[in-house]
Amino acid sequence: HLDMIKNADYLIDLGPGAGDRGGYVIATGTPEEVAQEDSSFTGQYLKGVLAKHVGNRVSTIVGA
């Protein structure tokens, strides 16, 4: 779910496809960094989600 992904501290995007066509690191970094990677399908969709939610990123630590 992209709403959950946009709030992650760090992403590792594997692909570009599934099965034999996947398993390669396409992009790593913050959601904003992955969104800038043109070869990342996740980044392409994430870019639109981030544009709608600028400044709303909050991290919560439970049980610390």
Secondary structure by P-SEA (a helix, b strand, c coil): caaaaaaccbbbbcccccccccccccccccaaaaaaccccaaaaaaaaaaaaccccbbbbbccc
